[in-house]
């Protein structure tokens, strides 16, 4: 297009001229298709209905669950907006926690290495079966789990060997742990793993920014083994400002989850934030020897601020902060987010 100024430039692509609603013709047709992909029922769509001209050929596409997005609906059959998804966060916790969205990007690790060493490329038939099965895991099975167990979520993309999801932040974090466990059962091969980048944000944050930010987090997760010699690299997660291996994070999360079950309101949020500081100190002992004081500070915190009923967790907490400060910080951050009132 020519003769375009700031007022006539499409607000989506920033390339073509506006035709309607701040959008050019092509972007407007993508918006129409996106609305159809979020409908509950299957439907047929022709290329010309989307403004696509194939020189007189007008192919028909059936919009099945295979390519549709999972979207949560209101009672009036309209899709739930981001603000409502955020409001639905922590609905099963007493304080309702922080009101926010989480944005998740995930990607299978070591696919090239796996294909090189496996026999799935010995024939087109076996490769076709493998690729379709992998795609079905992400495009059909994961949305099914979302619909049944994590309804306050939304599919931006799910297919091939990667995911882009968003939703109520606590559901997305739990969903990520579920996806990783289901993937391990699905592949039955240590060569393949899956890495995640997850960001938490207010529902008013532009989705374009969040997409780029979460992509950077995913890249950090997939770069975790750079410069190291490991048999099966990656299998990592970036969350709450930390990038760690899934195995260590899951082990730490499971143990601390059990330990912290009994914590009630007598343990205030300020005290919990101090535990986060101790995690940072334990991480940075090599940078400043004074950070070794975190142990004495932890003991003092328990003696002065935490009821004796909970002193049984001190030993385990001390060990996890010392040996796994990043993973402990990730657990504590989630625990605090669920405790903070709105």
Short mmCIF file of the C-alpha atoms (twelve columns), coordinates in Angstrom:
data_MODEL
# 
_entry.id   MODEL 
# 
loop_
_atom_site.group_PDB 
_atom_site.id 
_atom_site.type_symbol 
_atom_site.label_atom_id 
_atom_site.label_alt_id 
_atom_site.label_comp_id 
_atom_site.label_asym_id 
_atom_site.label_seq_id 
_atom_site.Cartn_x 
_atom_site.Cartn_y 
_atom_site.Cartn_z 
_atom_site.pdbx_PDB_model_num 
ATOM 1   C CA . UNK A 1   0.000   0.000   0.000  1 
ATOM 2   C CA . UNK A 2   1.087   3.561   -0.634 1 
ATOM 3   C CA . UNK A 3   0.309   6.980   0.856  1 
ATOM 4   C CA . UNK A 4   0.057   5.592   4.413  1 
ATOM 5   C CA . UNK A 5   0.433   7.800   7.478  1 
ATOM 6   C CA . UNK A 6   0.120   7.107   11.203 1 
ATOM 7   C CA . UNK A 7   -3.638  7.546   11.071 1 
ATOM 8   C CA . UNK A 8   -4.196  5.135   8.154  1 
ATOM 9   C CA . UNK A 9   -1.690  2.414   9.154  1 
ATOM 10  C CA . UNK A 10  -3.132  -0.949  10.256 1 
ATOM 11  C CA . UNK A 11  -2.763  -1.233  14.032 1 
ATOM 12  C CA . UNK A 12  -2.059  -4.990  13.847 1 
ATOM 13  C CA . UNK A 13  0.484   -5.552  11.071 1 
ATOM 14  C CA . UNK A 14  1.869   -1.987  10.803 1 
ATOM 15  C CA . UNK A 15  2.292   -2.614  7.050  1 
ATOM 16  C CA . UNK A 16  -0.962  -2.092  5.171  1 
ATOM 17  C CA . UNK A 17  -3.663  0.559   5.026  1 
ATOM 18  C CA . UNK A 18  -6.704  0.515   7.326  1 
ATOM 19  C CA . UNK A 19  -9.939  -0.679  5.754  1 
ATOM 20  C CA . UNK A 20  -12.146 -1.180  8.818  1 
ATOM 21  C CA . UNK A 21  -11.870 -0.992  12.642 1 
ATOM 22  C CA . UNK A 22  -8.202  0.067   12.627 1 
ATOM 23  C CA . UNK A 23  -7.357  -3.039  10.587 1 
ATOM 24  C CA . UNK A 24  -6.337  -3.745  7.011  1 
ATOM 25  C CA . UNK A 25  -8.287  -6.241  4.893  1 
ATOM 26  C CA . UNK A 26  -5.915  -9.167  5.500  1 
ATOM 27  C CA . UNK A 27  -5.656  -8.676  9.285  1 
ATOM 28  C CA . UNK A 28  -9.406  -8.188  9.501  1 
ATOM 29  C CA . UNK A 29  -9.908  -11.559 7.815  1 
ATOM 30  C CA . UNK A 30  -7.520  -13.188 10.287 1 
ATOM 31  C CA . UNK A 31  -9.593  -11.713 13.128 1 
ATOM 32  C CA . UNK A 32  -12.731 -13.218 11.575 1 
ATOM 33  C CA . UNK A 33  -11.036 -16.606 11.324 1 
ATOM 34  C CA . UNK A 34  -9.826  -16.325 14.914 1 
ATOM 35  C CA . UNK A 35  -13.394 -15.769 16.111 1 
ATOM 36  C CA . UNK A 36  -14.521 -18.854 14.215 1 
ATOM 37  C CA . UNK A 37  -11.700 -20.911 15.691 1 
ATOM 38  C CA . UNK A 38  -12.959 -20.017 19.165 1 
ATOM 39  C CA . UNK A 39  -16.537 -21.142 18.465 1 
ATOM 40  C CA . UNK A 40  -17.764 -24.233 20.288 1 
ATOM 41  C CA . UNK A 41  -19.169 -26.017 17.244 1 
ATOM 42  C CA . UNK A 42  -17.470 -27.343 14.125 1 
ATOM 43  C CA . UNK A 43  -18.119 -25.308 11.011 1 
ATOM 44  C CA . UNK A 44  -17.015 -25.019 7.414  1 
ATOM 45  C CA . UNK A 45  -15.257 -21.967 6.046  1 
ATOM 46  C CA . UNK A 46  -14.355 -21.195 2.462  1 
ATOM 47  C CA . UNK A 47  -11.224 -19.360 1.394  1 
ATOM 48  C CA . UNK A 48  -13.211 -16.495 -0.188 1 
ATOM 49  C CA . UNK A 49  -15.081 -15.962 3.092  1 
ATOM 50  C CA . UNK A 50  -11.700 -15.053 4.563  1 
ATOM 51  C CA . UNK A 51  -10.842 -12.759 1.663  1 
ATOM 52  C CA . UNK A 52  -8.318  -15.196 0.181  1 
ATOM 53  C CA . UNK A 53  -8.378  -15.610 -3.596 1 
ATOM 54  C CA . UNK A 54  -6.705  -18.689 -5.087 1 
ATOM 55  C CA . UNK A 55  -7.285  -17.726 -8.718 1 
ATOM 56  C CA . UNK A 56  -10.860 -18.976 -8.814 1 
ATOM 57  C CA . UNK A 57  -10.219 -22.028 -6.616 1 
ATOM 58  C CA . UNK A 58  -12.276 -21.771 -3.408 1 
ATOM 59  C CA . UNK A 59  -11.169 -24.560 -1.020 1 
ATOM 60  C CA . UNK A 60  -13.253 -25.462 1.998  1 
ATOM 61  C CA . UNK A 61  -11.777 -25.980 5.457  1 
ATOM 62  C CA . UNK A 62  -13.534 -27.792 8.283  1 
ATOM 63  C CA . UNK A 63  -12.769 -26.146 11.627 1 
ATOM 64  C CA . UNK A 64  -12.572 -29.204 13.894 1 
ATOM 65  C CA . UNK A 65  -11.206 -29.590 17.413 1 
ATOM 66  C CA . UNK A 66  -7.872  -30.448 15.805 1 
ATOM 67  C CA . UNK A 67  -7.247  -26.817 14.911 1 
ATOM 68  C CA . UNK A 68  -9.634  -24.976 17.203 1 
ATOM 69  C CA . UNK A 69  -8.566  -23.201 20.372 1 
ATOM 70  C CA . UNK A 70  -9.881  -24.068 23.833 1 
ATOM 71  C CA . UNK A 71  -11.616 -20.969 25.165 1 
ATOM 72  C CA . UNK A 72  -13.645 -20.536 28.352 1 
ATOM 73  C CA . UNK A 73  -17.202 -19.276 27.739 1 
ATOM 74  C CA . UNK A 74  -19.666 -17.205 29.724 1 
ATOM 75  C CA . UNK A 75  -23.259 -18.363 30.214 1 
ATOM 76  C CA . UNK A 76  -24.341 -16.200 27.275 1 
ATOM 77  C CA . UNK A 77  -21.923 -18.105 24.975 1 
ATOM 78  C CA . UNK A 78  -19.441 -15.230 24.732 1 
ATOM 79  C CA . UNK A 79  -15.776 -15.899 25.415 1 
ATOM 80  C CA . UNK A 80  -14.382 -14.922 28.819 1 
ATOM 81  C CA . UNK A 81  -11.998 -11.942 28.673 1 
ATOM 82  C CA . UNK A 82  -8.524  -11.756 30.224 1 
ATOM 83  C CA . UNK A 83  -9.729  -9.659  33.170 1 
ATOM 84  C CA . UNK A 84  -12.223 -12.365 34.160 1 
ATOM 85  C CA . UNK A 85  -9.602  -15.101 33.812 1 
ATOM 86  C CA . UNK A 86  -7.371  -13.138 36.198 1 
ATOM 87  C CA . UNK A 87  -10.261 -12.643 38.629 1 
ATOM 88  C CA . UNK A 88  -10.766 -16.412 38.660 1 
ATOM 89  C CA . UNK A 89  -7.250  -16.958 40.030 1 
ATOM 90  C CA . UNK A 90  -6.914  -18.865 43.323 1 
ATOM 91  C CA . UNK A 91  -10.656 -19.466 43.561 1 
ATOM 92  C CA . UNK A 92  -10.070 -22.443 45.887 1 
ATOM 93  C CA . UNK A 93  -7.859  -20.623 48.404 1 
ATOM 94  C CA . UNK A 94  -9.254  -18.697 51.424 1 
ATOM 95  C CA . UNK A 95  -7.624  -15.346 50.581 1 
ATOM 96  C CA . UNK A 96  -8.143  -15.718 46.806 1 
ATOM 97  C CA . UNK A 97  -4.516  -14.665 46.304 1 
ATOM 98  C CA . UNK A 98  -3.137  -12.376 43.613 1 
ATOM 99  C CA . UNK A 99  -5.341  -11.508 40.664 1 
ATOM 100 C CA . UNK A 100 -3.196  -12.097 37.579 1 
ATOM 101 C CA . UNK A 101 -2.657  -14.000 34.357 1 
ATOM 102 C CA . UNK A 102 0.133   -16.435 33.584 1 
ATOM 103 C CA . UNK A 103 1.446   -16.835 30.060 1 
ATOM 104 C CA . UNK A 104 3.092   -20.138 29.187 1 
ATOM 105 C CA . UNK A 105 5.284   -21.122 26.276 1 
ATOM 106 C CA . UNK A 106 6.645   -24.654 26.018 1 
ATOM 107 C CA . UNK A 107 8.730   -26.487 23.457 1 
ATOM 108 C CA . UNK A 108 10.030  -30.053 23.118 1 
ATOM 109 C CA . UNK A 109 13.794  -30.397 23.645 1 
ATOM 110 C CA . UNK A 110 16.282  -32.448 21.642 1 
ATOM 111 C CA . UNK A 111 13.901  -33.283 18.791 1 
ATOM 112 C CA . UNK A 112 16.688  -33.286 16.196 1 
ATOM 113 C CA . UNK A 113 18.878  -35.536 18.329 1 
ATOM 114 C CA . UNK A 114 15.985  -37.923 18.903 1 
ATOM 115 C CA . UNK A 115 15.109  -38.170 15.194 1 
ATOM 116 C CA . UNK A 116 18.750  -38.738 14.304 1 
ATOM 117 C CA . UNK A 117 19.147  -41.696 16.665 1 
ATOM 118 C CA . UNK A 118 15.672  -43.256 16.509 1 
ATOM 119 C CA . UNK A 119 14.146  -45.418 13.790 1 
ATOM 120 C CA . UNK A 120 11.098  -43.197 13.173 1 
ATOM 121 C CA . UNK A 121 12.719  -41.775 10.038 1 
ATOM 122 C CA . UNK A 122 13.389  -45.197 8.525  1 
ATOM 123 C CA . UNK A 123 10.157  -44.927 6.564  1 
ATOM 124 C CA . UNK A 124 7.675   -42.224 5.719  1 
ATOM 125 C CA . UNK A 125 4.926   -44.252 7.385  1 
ATOM 126 C CA . UNK A 126 6.688   -44.398 10.763 1 
ATOM 127 C CA . UNK A 127 7.722   -40.743 10.590 1 
ATOM 128 C CA . UNK A 128 4.170   -39.707 9.646  1 
ATOM 129 C CA . UNK A 129 2.782   -41.701 12.575 1 
ATOM 130 C CA . UNK A 130 5.296   -40.161 14.996 1 
ATOM 131 C CA . UNK A 131 4.700   -36.562 13.870 1 
ATOM 132 C CA . UNK A 132 0.906   -36.916 13.942 1 
ATOM 133 C CA . UNK A 133 0.995   -38.535 17.375 1 
ATOM 134 C CA . UNK A 134 3.204   -35.759 18.729 1 
ATOM 135 C CA . UNK A 135 0.910   -33.114 17.232 1 
ATOM 136 C CA . UNK A 136 -2.178  -34.818 18.692 1 
ATOM 137 C CA . UNK A 137 -0.638  -34.715 22.170 1 
ATOM 138 C CA . UNK A 138 -0.423  -30.920 22.027 1 
ATOM 139 C CA . UNK A 139 -3.402  -30.037 19.827 1 
ATOM 140 C CA . UNK A 140 -5.996  -32.483 21.229 1 
ATOM 141 C CA . UNK A 141 -4.876  -34.088 24.490 1 
ATOM 142 C CA . UNK A 142 -3.626  -30.965 26.298 1 
ATOM 143 C CA . UNK A 143 -6.757  -28.884 25.438 1 
ATOM 144 C CA . UNK A 144 -8.860  -31.823 26.689 1 
ATOM 145 C CA . UNK A 145 -7.026  -31.687 30.032 1 
ATOM 146 C CA . UNK A 146 -7.525  -27.917 30.141 1 
ATOM 147 C CA . UNK A 147 -11.258 -28.237 29.549 1 
ATOM 148 C CA . UNK A 148 -11.698 -30.947 32.212 1 
ATOM 149 C CA . UNK A 149 -9.333  -29.803 34.970 1 
ATOM 150 C CA . UNK A 150 -8.087  -26.283 34.209 1 
ATOM 151 C CA . UNK A 151 -11.049 -24.425 32.677 1 
ATOM 152 C CA . UNK A 152 -9.782  -20.892 33.385 1 
ATOM 153 C CA . UNK A 153 -7.215  -21.167 30.618 1 
ATOM 154 C CA . UNK A 154 -7.034  -20.202 26.963 1 
ATOM 155 C CA . UNK A 155 -5.208  -21.716 23.981 1 
ATOM 156 C CA . UNK A 156 -3.274  -19.266 21.828 1 
ATOM 157 C CA . UNK A 157 -1.434  -22.069 20.056 1 
ATOM 158 C CA . UNK A 158 -1.148  -25.819 20.656 1 
ATOM 159 C CA . UNK A 159 0.279   -28.143 18.027 1 
ATOM 160 C CA . UNK A 160 3.394   -29.596 16.460 1 
ATOM 161 C CA . UNK A 161 5.767   -29.812 19.421 1 
ATOM 162 C CA . UNK A 162 5.034   -26.558 21.243 1 
ATOM 163 C CA . UNK A 163 2.444   -24.638 23.232 1 
ATOM 164 C CA . UNK A 164 1.373   -21.062 23.914 1 
ATOM 165 C CA . UNK A 165 -1.268  -20.849 26.649 1 
ATOM 166 C CA . UNK A 166 -2.574  -18.244 29.061 1 
ATOM 167 C CA . UNK A 167 -5.038  -18.186 31.921 1 
ATOM 168 C CA . UNK A 168 -5.526  -17.766 35.653 1 
ATOM 169 C CA . UNK A 169 -1.967  -17.792 36.965 1 
ATOM 170 C CA . UNK A 170 -2.362  -20.557 39.564 1 
ATOM 171 C CA . UNK A 171 -4.054  -22.876 37.050 1 
ATOM 172 C CA . UNK A 172 -1.321  -22.305 34.476 1 
ATOM 173 C CA . UNK A 173 1.406   -23.214 36.991 1 
ATOM 174 C CA . UNK A 174 -0.429  -26.381 37.980 1 
ATOM 175 C CA . UNK A 175 -1.130  -27.138 34.319 1 
ATOM 176 C CA . UNK A 176 2.578   -26.796 33.491 1 
ATOM 177 C CA . UNK A 177 3.441   -29.422 36.105 1 
ATOM 178 C CA . UNK A 178 0.715   -31.693 34.722 1 
ATOM 179 C CA . UNK A 179 1.883   -31.261 31.107 1 
ATOM 180 C CA . UNK A 180 5.442   -32.151 32.028 1 
ATOM 181 C CA . UNK A 181 4.366   -35.324 33.853 1 
ATOM 182 C CA . UNK A 182 1.981   -36.335 31.043 1 
ATOM 183 C CA . UNK A 183 4.688   -35.722 28.453 1 
ATOM 184 C CA . UNK A 184 7.122   -38.008 30.287 1 
ATOM 185 C CA . UNK A 185 4.503   -40.778 30.260 1 
ATOM 186 C CA . UNK A 186 3.698   -40.093 26.601 1 
ATOM 187 C CA . UNK A 187 7.234   -40.224 25.132 1 
ATOM 188 C CA . UNK A 188 8.719   -42.987 27.338 1 
ATOM 189 C CA . UNK A 189 12.171  -41.801 26.215 1 
ATOM 190 C CA . UNK A 190 14.762  -39.878 28.237 1 
ATOM 191 C CA . UNK A 191 16.103  -38.209 25.088 1 
ATOM 192 C CA . UNK A 192 12.993  -36.075 24.693 1 
ATOM 193 C CA . UNK A 193 12.000  -33.539 27.336 1 
ATOM 194 C CA . UNK A 194 10.004  -30.315 27.418 1 
ATOM 195 C CA . UNK A 195 11.055  -26.850 28.613 1 
ATOM 196 C CA . UNK A 196 8.833   -23.982 29.753 1 
ATOM 197 C CA . UNK A 197 8.925   -20.219 30.015 1 
ATOM 198 C CA . UNK A 198 6.179   -18.757 32.231 1 
ATOM 199 C CA . UNK A 199 5.455   -15.097 32.974 1 
ATOM 200 C CA . UNK A 200 2.913   -13.665 35.416 1 
ATOM 201 C CA . UNK A 201 1.314   -10.328 34.599 1 
ATOM 202 C CA . UNK A 202 -1.705  -8.089  35.008 1 
ATOM 203 C CA . UNK A 203 -4.536  -8.769  32.526 1 
ATOM 204 C CA . UNK A 204 -4.106  -5.272  31.062 1 
ATOM 205 C CA . UNK A 205 -0.549  -5.971  29.889 1 
ATOM 206 C CA . UNK A 206 -0.447  -6.087  26.048 1 
ATOM 207 C CA . UNK A 207 -0.418  -9.691  24.823 1 
ATOM 208 C CA . UNK A 208 2.157   -8.815  22.135 1 
ATOM 209 C CA . UNK A 209 4.631   -7.777  24.854 1 
ATOM 210 C CA . UNK A 210 3.870   -10.869 26.937 1 
ATOM 211 C CA . UNK A 211 4.383   -13.135 23.917 1 
ATOM 212 C CA . UNK A 212 7.863   -11.695 23.334 1 
ATOM 213 C CA . UNK A 213 8.743   -11.696 27.036 1 
ATOM 214 C CA . UNK A 214 7.660   -15.315 27.526 1 
ATOM 215 C CA . UNK A 215 9.581   -16.346 24.406 1 
ATOM 216 C CA . UNK A 216 12.731  -14.903 26.014 1 
ATOM 217 C CA . UNK A 217 12.013  -16.889 29.183 1 
ATOM 218 C CA . UNK A 218 11.639  -20.059 27.114 1 
ATOM 219 C CA . UNK A 219 14.962  -19.333 25.413 1 
ATOM 220 C CA . UNK A 220 16.603  -18.948 28.841 1 
ATOM 221 C CA . UNK A 221 15.213  -22.338 29.844 1 
ATOM 222 C CA . UNK A 222 16.485  -23.970 26.655 1 
ATOM 223 C CA . UNK A 223 19.931  -22.352 27.120 1 
ATOM 224 C CA . UNK A 224 20.358  -23.684 30.664 1 
ATOM 225 C CA . UNK A 225 22.990  -26.248 29.611 1 
ATOM 226 C CA . UNK A 226 25.044  -23.987 27.343 1 
ATOM 227 C CA . UNK A 227 28.724  -24.731 27.846 1 
ATOM 228 C CA . UNK A 228 28.019  -27.881 29.869 1 
ATOM 229 C CA . UNK A 229 28.432  -31.485 28.811 1 
ATOM 230 C CA . UNK A 230 25.230  -33.339 29.719 1 
ATOM 231 C CA . UNK A 231 23.734  -36.452 28.173 1 
ATOM 232 C CA . UNK A 232 20.174  -35.110 27.811 1 
ATOM 233 C CA . UNK A 233 20.242  -31.313 28.042 1 
ATOM 234 C CA . UNK A 234 17.446  -28.853 28.830 1 
ATOM 235 C CA . UNK A 235 14.248  -30.116 30.566 1 
ATOM 236 C CA . UNK A 236 14.100  -26.733 32.296 1 
ATOM 237 C CA . UNK A 237 11.666  -24.078 33.472 1 
ATOM 238 C CA . UNK A 238 11.984  -20.278 33.745 1 
ATOM 239 C CA . UNK A 239 9.620   -18.849 36.362 1 
ATOM 240 C CA . UNK A 240 9.693   -16.110 39.018 1 
ATOM 241 C CA . UNK A 241 13.043  -14.838 37.762 1 
ATOM 242 C CA . UNK A 242 14.796  -18.203 38.048 1 
ATOM 243 C CA . UNK A 243 15.786  -20.860 35.494 1 
ATOM 244 C CA . UNK A 244 16.230  -24.383 36.835 1 
ATOM 245 C CA . UNK A 245 15.975  -28.048 35.901 1 
ATOM 246 C CA . UNK A 246 12.492  -29.512 36.162 1 
ATOM 247 C CA . UNK A 247 13.586  -32.514 38.230 1 
ATOM 248 C CA . UNK A 248 15.070  -30.368 41.024 1 
ATOM 249 C CA . UNK A 249 12.183  -27.912 40.927 1 
ATOM 250 C CA . UNK A 250 9.547   -30.667 41.142 1 
ATOM 251 C CA . UNK A 251 11.312  -32.450 43.999 1 
ATOM 252 C CA . UNK A 252 11.672  -29.197 45.957 1 
ATOM 253 C CA . UNK A 253 8.091   -28.146 45.218 1 
ATOM 254 C CA . UNK A 254 6.633   -31.484 46.355 1 
ATOM 255 C CA . UNK A 255 8.556   -31.523 49.642 1 
ATOM 256 C CA . UNK A 256 7.938   -27.885 50.576 1 
ATOM 257 C CA . UNK A 257 4.284   -28.153 49.577 1 
ATOM 258 C CA . UNK A 258 3.818   -30.869 52.186 1 
ATOM 259 C CA . UNK A 259 5.777   -28.928 54.808 1 
ATOM 260 C CA . UNK A 260 3.888   -25.666 54.287 1 
ATOM 261 C CA . UNK A 261 0.415   -27.219 54.270 1 
ATOM 262 C CA . UNK A 262 -0.176  -26.360 57.906 1 
ATOM 263 C CA . UNK A 263 0.890   -22.703 57.722 1 
ATOM 264 C CA . UNK A 264 -1.975  -20.433 58.784 1 
ATOM 265 C CA . UNK A 265 -2.405  -16.659 59.012 1 
ATOM 266 C CA . UNK A 266 -0.134  -16.490 62.067 1 
ATOM 267 C CA . UNK A 267 2.709   -16.620 59.527 1 
ATOM 268 C CA . UNK A 268 2.451   -13.209 57.894 1 
ATOM 269 C CA . UNK A 269 3.489   -12.259 54.380 1 
ATOM 270 C CA . UNK A 270 6.364   -10.068 55.608 1 
ATOM 271 C CA . UNK A 271 7.937   -13.095 57.252 1 
ATOM 272 C CA . UNK A 272 7.568   -15.100 54.035 1 
ATOM 273 C CA . UNK A 273 9.247   -12.324 52.035 1 
ATOM 274 C CA . UNK A 274 12.233  -12.568 54.366 1 
ATOM 275 C CA . UNK A 275 12.551  -16.218 53.356 1 
ATOM 276 C CA . UNK A 276 12.853  -15.052 49.749 1 
ATOM 277 C CA . UNK A 277 15.702  -12.756 50.798 1 
ATOM 278 C CA . UNK A 278 17.472  -15.688 52.450 1 
ATOM 279 C CA . UNK A 279 17.192  -17.637 49.167 1 
ATOM 280 C CA . UNK A 280 18.879  -14.781 47.316 1 
ATOM 281 C CA . UNK A 281 21.597  -14.598 49.967 1 
ATOM 282 C CA . UNK A 282 22.255  -18.343 49.693 1 
ATOM 283 C CA . UNK A 283 22.529  -17.991 45.907 1 
ATOM 284 C CA . UNK A 284 25.089  -15.199 46.139 1 
ATOM 285 C CA . UNK A 285 27.501  -16.337 48.848 1 
ATOM 286 C CA . UNK A 286 30.391  -16.352 46.368 1 
ATOM 287 C CA . UNK A 287 29.697  -12.717 45.531 1 
ATOM 288 C CA . UNK A 288 29.650  -11.536 49.139 1 
ATOM 289 C CA . UNK A 289 30.789  -13.583 52.151 1 
ATOM 290 C CA . UNK A 290 28.324  -11.662 54.335 1 
ATOM 291 C CA . UNK A 291 25.529  -13.585 52.660 1 
ATOM 292 C CA . UNK A 292 26.501  -16.594 54.812 1 
ATOM 293 C CA . UNK A 293 24.564  -14.848 57.592 1 
ATOM 294 C CA . UNK A 294 21.309  -16.104 56.079 1 
ATOM 295 C CA . UNK A 295 21.419  -19.204 58.311 1 
ATOM 296 C CA . UNK A 296 21.594  -17.256 61.557 1 
ATOM 297 C CA . UNK A 297 18.932  -14.857 60.265 1 
ATOM 298 C CA . UNK A 298 16.660  -17.819 59.453 1 
ATOM 299 C CA . UNK A 299 17.021  -19.232 62.965 1 
ATOM 300 C CA . UNK A 300 16.360  -15.817 64.484 1 
ATOM 301 C CA . UNK A 301 13.271  -15.375 62.271 1 
ATOM 302 C CA . UNK A 302 11.809  -18.664 63.460 1 
ATOM 303 C CA . UNK A 303 12.563  -17.974 67.138 1 
ATOM 304 C CA . UNK A 304 10.973  -14.506 67.077 1 
ATOM 305 C CA . UNK A 305 8.261   -14.547 64.417 1 
ATOM 306 C CA . UNK A 306 7.024   -18.078 63.803 1 
ATOM 307 C CA . UNK A 307 4.850   -20.086 66.167 1 
ATOM 308 C CA . UNK A 308 6.541   -23.095 67.748 1 
ATOM 309 C CA . UNK A 309 3.949   -25.310 66.054 1 
ATOM 310 C CA . UNK A 310 5.814   -24.752 62.784 1 
ATOM 311 C CA . UNK A 311 9.396   -25.106 64.003 1 
ATOM 312 C CA . UNK A 312 9.444   -28.686 62.725 1 
ATOM 313 C CA . UNK A 313 9.991   -27.366 59.173 1 
ATOM 314 C CA . UNK A 314 13.122  -25.364 60.082 1 
ATOM 315 C CA . UNK A 315 15.580  -28.177 59.421 1 
ATOM 316 C CA . UNK A 316 14.174  -29.057 55.991 1 
ATOM 317 C CA . UNK A 317 13.782  -25.415 55.008 1 
ATOM 318 C CA . UNK A 318 17.392  -24.733 55.988 1 
ATOM 319 C CA . UNK A 319 18.573  -27.646 53.809 1 
ATOM 320 C CA . UNK A 320 16.520  -26.644 50.786 1 
ATOM 321 C CA . UNK A 321 17.575  -22.977 50.927 1 
ATOM 322 C CA . UNK A 322 21.209  -24.103 51.199 1 
ATOM 323 C CA . UNK A 323 21.143  -26.767 48.460 1 
ATOM 324 C CA . UNK A 324 18.336  -25.532 46.184 1 
ATOM 325 C CA . UNK A 325 17.905  -21.765 46.734 1 
ATOM 326 C CA . UNK A 326 16.461  -21.067 43.266 1 
ATOM 327 C CA . UNK A 327 13.885  -23.846 43.413 1 
ATOM 328 C CA . UNK A 328 12.953  -22.873 46.984 1 
ATOM 329 C CA . UNK A 329 12.488  -19.260 45.889 1 
ATOM 330 C CA . UNK A 330 10.140  -20.407 43.101 1 
ATOM 331 C CA . UNK A 331 8.014   -22.401 45.546 1 
ATOM 332 C CA . UNK A 332 7.920   -19.550 48.079 1 
ATOM 333 C CA . UNK A 333 6.951   -17.022 45.395 1 
ATOM 334 C CA . UNK A 334 3.972   -19.144 44.373 1 
ATOM 335 C CA . UNK A 335 3.017   -19.716 48.021 1 
ATOM 336 C CA . UNK A 336 3.120   -15.958 48.693 1 
ATOM 337 C CA . UNK A 337 1.078   -15.135 45.581 1 
ATOM 338 C CA . UNK A 338 -1.631  -17.484 46.819 1 
ATOM 339 C CA . UNK A 339 -1.577  -15.861 50.274 1 
ATOM 340 C CA . UNK A 340 -1.672  -12.212 49.239 1 
ATOM 341 C CA . UNK A 341 -5.188  -10.801 49.555 1 
ATOM 342 C CA . UNK A 342 -6.699  -8.723  46.793 1 
# 
